[in-house]
C-alpha cells in the first residue's frame, strides 16, 4: 500500500504544480479560454481523485468504517487522527467540489473554480504532509 500511496502523492504534487502555473490567469481568461478552463477543471478533478484514492487506501488498510460518500473519506481520516479535525471539516468540502466537477461540468461556476485555484491549492500540500507523516509513523 505504501508504494501506491507514494505514487499517488507524487502525481498529486505534479498536478498541483501544474495548477499553480495557472494561478496567474485571470477569471476572465479562464471564463473565455475553454481550453484553459478545461485544463484547470481537469487538473483539479484528478488532484481530488488522488486525495480520495489515498484516503480510501488508508481507510481500507486501517479497517476504519466504510465511507458512504466521498466527503466522508476525508471526515473519517480526521476522526481517526490522520489529520486534524478542523482540516478534515474544511477539506471535506473539496470532495463535494469533485462531484460538481465530475457530474455537473456544464454547470460548473467559473467563479468557484477560480476561487479554488487562487485560494485552496495549499490544502493539497497540507493533505500530502499529513499523509506523509502517517506513512512515517506506520514504518516505526
Buried (B, 14 or more C-beta within 10 A) or exposed (E): EEEEBBEBBEBBBBBBEBBBEBEEBEBEBBBEEEEBBEBBBBBBBBBBBBBBBBBBBBBEEEEBEEBEEBBBBBBBBBEBEBBEEEBBEBBBBBBEBBEBBBEEEEEBEBEEBBEBBEEBBEBBEBBBEBBEEBBEEEEE
